[in-house]
């Protein structure tokens, strides 16, 4: 474990899901930030510089793919690892996620007890 608390930003338009993920990750010692839209997620990312972003694909106005594209094209956020977090389990969506720069893809519904473990593995890979 690192001494520094790691910050995870969740970008998802579902408030219940934001609260659930916040509770799970906070219990495991992460600092959790939440954004309910792609636009606010991008803005928060620039100032907060989280260690990891969990990004939903299906969101109104700008979807997760567009958010990911913007994050990867922006100087302040291009090196932040992003894991897509979606009910869409289509192989094309997964492929597109990786092509656009995602480090991982977490399908919903996810196993609550596995989420922390998954996030820690992603962070280890990102740091390596």
Backbone bond lengths (Angstrom), bond angles and torsions (degrees), N, CA, C in turn:
res aa  C-N    CA-C-N  psi(-1)  N-CA   C-N-CA  omega(-1)  CA-C   N-CA-C  phi
1 X - - - 1.466 - - 1.532 111.45 -
2 X 1.296 115.01 143.94 1.462 120.00 177.41 1.520 108.94 -84.46
3 X 1.313 116.51 154.21 1.472 118.80 177.39 1.520 108.97 -74.91
4 X 1.330 115.16 -35.65 1.457 119.83 -177.67 1.533 108.85 -73.49
5 X 1.318 115.64 130.16 1.463 118.30 176.32 1.515 108.32 -70.39
6 X 1.308 115.92 133.51 1.451 118.74 -178.26 1.523 111.27 -91.59
7 X 1.318 113.66 143.64 1.461 120.91 -174.67 1.526 109.42 -104.22
8 X 1.326 115.26 126.67 1.457 121.26 177.09 1.524 108.02 -117.07
9 X 1.332 115.97 127.67 1.462 121.34 175.63 1.525 107.96 -102.70
10 X 1.322 116.01 127.00 1.463 120.64 176.65 1.528 107.42 -105.77
11 X 1.327 115.55 124.87 1.467 120.35 177.11 1.525 106.83 -113.22
12 X 1.328 115.93 108.28 1.462 121.04 -176.04 1.522 108.11 -157.92
13 X 1.324 117.12 140.67 1.464 119.57 -177.80 1.527 112.68 -87.71
14 X 1.342 117.14 3.44 1.464 120.34 179.44 1.533 109.37 -100.11
15 X 1.347 117.32 107.32 1.468 120.22 -175.01 1.531 113.04 -61.78
16 X 1.337 117.42 -34.93 1.467 119.83 179.13 1.523 110.25 -64.11
17 X 1.325 115.46 -43.55 1.454 118.90 -179.84 1.530 110.29 -65.14
18 X 1.321 116.68 -41.77 1.471 119.55 177.59 1.523 110.12 -55.37
19 X 1.337 116.43 -44.54 1.468 120.30 -178.00 1.527 111.88 -66.99
20 X 1.336 116.33 -40.73 1.469 120.15 -179.71 1.534 110.02 -63.35
21 X 1.327 116.03 -49.90 1.466 120.05 -177.83 1.527 110.08 -64.76
22 X 1.313 116.33 -39.54 1.469 121.28 176.74 1.532 109.30 -57.18
23 X 1.331 116.55 -48.64 1.466 120.92 -178.12 1.531 111.10 -61.70
24 X 1.326 116.50 -46.38 1.471 120.68 -177.96 1.528 110.33 -61.86
25 X 1.333 116.59 -50.34 1.467 119.59 -174.94 1.531 111.86 -73.46
26 X 1.319 117.56 -36.21 1.467 120.17 177.79 1.525 110.65 -62.98
27 X 1.330 116.27 -40.29 1.470 120.99 177.38 1.517 111.18 -59.55
28 X 1.326 116.25 -28.92 1.467 120.64 -178.59 1.526 112.10 -92.05
29 X 1.322 116.67 7.46 1.456 119.31 173.59 1.516 115.73 94.80
30 X 1.325 117.09 7.12 1.462 119.04 175.96 1.517 109.99 -84.24
31 X 1.314 115.50 153.60 1.461 120.11 169.08 1.521 104.98 -93.98
32 X 1.326 116.64 126.58 1.458 120.33 -173.99 1.523 110.40 -114.12
33 X 1.320 115.15 131.61 1.465 121.21 172.33 1.522 106.55 -116.23
34 X 1.346 116.02 149.25 1.453 119.42 -176.23 1.523 110.32 -128.08
35 X 1.334 114.49 141.91 1.459 120.60 174.15 1.518 107.10 -133.20
36 X 1.335 116.26 131.48 1.464 120.40 -175.29 1.527 112.48 -93.58
37 X 1.333 117.69 2.97 1.464 119.84 176.66 1.525 109.07 -149.58
38 X 1.320 114.62 160.00 1.456 119.85 178.67 1.515 112.00 -60.12
39 X 1.330 115.41 -43.05 1.470 119.64 -178.19 1.523 111.60 -61.27
40 X 1.334 116.31 -47.51 1.466 117.78 -178.77 1.525 109.96 -68.73
41 X 1.330 116.74 -32.82 1.460 120.26 177.32 1.519 112.35 -60.27
42 X 1.322 115.87 -42.23 1.471 120.46 179.02 1.527 109.80 -64.38
43 X 1.328 116.64 -45.33 1.472 120.33 -179.19 1.530 111.29 -62.65
44 X 1.336 116.16 -46.56 1.465 120.38 -179.74 1.529 110.11 -61.69
45 X 1.331 116.68 -40.45 1.469 120.85 -179.66 1.518 111.86 -57.66
46 X 1.328 115.96 -40.12 1.467 120.14 -176.89 1.523 111.91 -64.61
47 X 1.331 116.67 -39.25 1.461 118.99 -176.98 1.517 111.98 -88.64
48 X 1.343 116.41 -37.90 1.461 120.78 -174.54 1.524 112.57 -80.60
49 X 1.332 116.53 -33.41 1.478 122.30 -174.50 1.543 110.72 48.47
50 X 1.337 117.26 62.99 1.465 119.93 -178.16 1.530 111.58 -65.22
51 X 1.325 116.08 162.68 1.463 120.98 177.42 1.524 111.13 -75.79
52 X 1.328 115.76 -24.88 1.457 121.12 -179.78 1.521 109.24 -155.69
53 X 1.330 115.24 144.87 1.464 120.93 174.29 1.529 107.97 -117.06
54 X 1.336 116.29 129.05 1.465 121.95 170.29 1.523 105.82 -100.36
55 X 1.314 116.79 119.74 1.462 121.04 -168.37 1.521 111.79 -123.93
56 X 1.320 115.56 120.16 1.460 121.80 176.44 1.528 108.85 -73.00
57 X 1.341 116.98 149.75 1.467 119.62 177.56 1.523 110.77 -88.46
58 X 1.340 116.56 -49.70 1.469 120.22 -174.78 1.523 111.03 -82.21
59 X 1.329 115.54 99.05 1.469 119.50 176.71 1.522 108.40 -139.16
60 X 1.327 116.82 151.85 1.466 119.13 178.68 1.534 111.30 -68.29
61 X 1.288 116.05 163.53 1.480 124.82 -179.48 1.526 112.77 61.13
62 X 1.307 119.21 -81.64 1.462 116.87 175.82 1.523 109.23 -116.21
63 X 1.331 115.81 127.22 1.466 119.32 -176.28 1.532 110.69 -81.54
64 X 1.321 114.24 175.81 1.458 120.00 -175.95 1.517 113.84 -60.79
65 X 1.341 116.83 -34.44 1.466 118.67 179.59 1.523 111.03 -64.12
66 X 1.330 115.23 -40.59 1.467 119.82 178.95 1.529 110.50 -67.67
67 X 1.341 116.08 -40.92 1.470 120.29 177.42 1.524 109.42 -60.34
68 X 1.333 116.16 -46.19 1.463 120.88 -179.64 1.531 110.66 -59.55
69 X 1.323 116.02 -45.09 1.464 120.94 178.96 1.528 110.14 -57.73
70 X 1.340 116.11 -47.47 1.471 119.70 -179.27 1.528 111.76 -64.37
71 X 1.331 116.14 -41.18 1.471 119.28 179.61 1.530 110.31 -61.14
72 X 1.329 116.32 -42.38 1.467 120.50 -176.18 1.528 112.02 -74.77
73 X 1.338 117.17 -17.90 1.472 120.13 -179.90 1.521 112.21 -97.47
74 X 1.327 116.36 -0.79 1.458 120.30 -176.26 1.521 109.56 -105.39
75 X 1.318 115.64 129.44 1.463 121.20 -174.54 1.534 112.38 -52.56
76 X 1.353 116.72 -46.56 1.478 119.49 -174.10 1.527 112.80 -69.74
77 X 1.340 116.99 -21.84 1.466 118.46 -171.90 1.528 113.95 -118.82
78 X 1.310 118.25 -3.95 1.477 118.96 -170.71 1.524 113.68 -65.22
79 X 1.330 118.33 -23.14 1.466 120.25 -179.10 1.528 114.27 -96.69
80 X 1.327 117.12 2.04 1.467 119.99 178.63 1.531 108.14 -78.49
81 X 1.338 118.24 125.00 1.464 118.55 177.77 1.530 111.61 -66.87
82 X 1.326 114.92 138.00 1.463 121.00 -179.07 1.528 108.55 -124.00
83 X 1.339 115.92 127.99 1.459 120.60 172.77 1.521 107.78 -110.52
84 X 1.306 116.44 126.51 1.457 119.84 176.61 1.525 107.64 -72.19
85 X 1.342 114.04 149.39 1.450 120.32 -169.53 1.520 105.09 -141.00
86 X 1.349 117.61 96.19 1.452 116.47 -166.19 1.517 114.36 -148.34
87 X 1.337 115.61 153.67 1.459 121.33 172.47 1.529 109.51 -77.90
88 X 1.310 116.65 -15.75 1.467 119.02 -179.51 1.521 108.72 -77.18
89 X 1.329 115.70 117.85 1.467 118.44 -176.68 1.517 111.06 -110.07
90 X 1.319 116.13 12.32 1.449 122.19 178.86 1.526 110.23 -61.13
91 X 1.319 115.92 135.83 1.459 120.67 -179.97 1.527 111.65 -58.85
92 X 1.342 116.17 -35.47 1.478 119.77 -179.96 1.522 110.48 -62.17
93 X 1.335 115.65 -40.41 1.471 119.40 179.25 1.522 110.37 -63.44
94 X 1.337 115.49 -41.37 1.467 119.05 -179.96 1.521 109.73 -64.65
95 X 1.333 115.65 -45.37 1.457 120.28 -178.81 1.530 110.75 -60.89
96 X 1.322 115.07 -46.20 1.461 120.69 179.99 1.529 110.52 -61.00
97 X 1.329 116.01 -39.98 1.467 120.52 178.84 1.526 110.29 -57.74
98 X 1.331 116.44 -47.73 1.461 119.92 -177.86 1.531 110.80 -69.38
99 X 1.328 116.61 -38.37 1.474 119.61 178.52 1.529 110.61 -61.41
100 X 1.325 115.95 -35.75 1.463 119.65 -178.16 1.528 112.54 -84.01
101 X 1.337 116.49 -1.83 1.461 118.35 172.47 1.514 116.71 111.93
102 X 1.340 118.06 7.36 1.464 119.11 177.52 1.528 109.54 -68.82
103 X 1.316 115.51 147.55 1.467 120.37 -179.98 1.531 110.78 -91.00
104 X 1.338 116.58 -21.50 1.457 119.90 -178.43 1.524 109.44 -161.17
105 X 1.345 115.24 173.64 1.462 121.82 -177.85 1.519 107.51 -141.26
106 X 1.312 116.60 116.44 1.463 121.35 179.89 1.523 107.68 -108.68
107 X 1.319 116.15 122.19 1.464 119.43 -179.28 1.521 110.37 -85.42
108 X 1.334 115.47 143.34 1.455 121.52 171.67 1.522 106.61 -101.43
109 X 1.309 121.87 150.12 1.457 123.43 -5.84 1.531 109.48 -68.88
110 X 1.312 116.36 142.51 1.459 120.92 -178.45 1.524 108.55 -103.49
111 X 1.327 115.74 160.71 1.473 119.10 176.76 1.520 107.35 -82.25
112 X 1.315 116.31 119.11 1.473 121.01 -177.53 1.518 111.93 -51.00
113 X 1.349 115.43 -44.70 1.462 118.39 -174.39 1.531 112.41 -73.19
114 X 1.326 117.52 -13.30 1.461 119.34 -179.20 1.525 112.35 -98.40
115 X 1.325 117.22 -12.65 1.467 119.43 -172.85 1.523 112.54 -62.61
116 X 1.324 116.94 -46.77 1.464 120.34 -179.24 1.519 110.85 -59.63
117 X 1.310 114.15 -44.86 1.463 120.45 179.80 1.536 110.52 -59.28
118 X 1.323 115.29 -45.28 1.468 121.59 -179.95 1.532 110.14 -61.73
119 X 1.315 116.71 -46.22 1.464 121.27 -179.59 1.532 110.09 -62.27
120 X 1.325 116.92 -41.97 1.472 119.87 179.49 1.526 111.37 -63.98
121 X 1.331 116.21 -39.99 1.473 120.22 178.27 1.530 110.77 -63.78
122 X 1.322 116.25 -42.83 1.466 120.24 179.85 1.528 109.71 -61.74
123 X 1.338 116.18 -44.29 1.463 120.17 -179.82 1.532 111.46 -63.87
124 X 1.318 116.80 -40.37 1.464 119.64 177.60 1.520 110.58 -59.96
125 X 1.343 116.09 -44.29 1.452 120.40 178.97 1.515 111.75 -64.21
126 X 1.324 114.94 -38.94 1.467 120.02 -177.22 1.522 111.31 -66.40
127 X 1.326 115.48 -35.35 1.469 120.52 -177.36 1.532 110.43 -77.91
128 X 1.337 115.34 -32.34 1.475 120.97 -175.26 1.533 112.28 -61.82
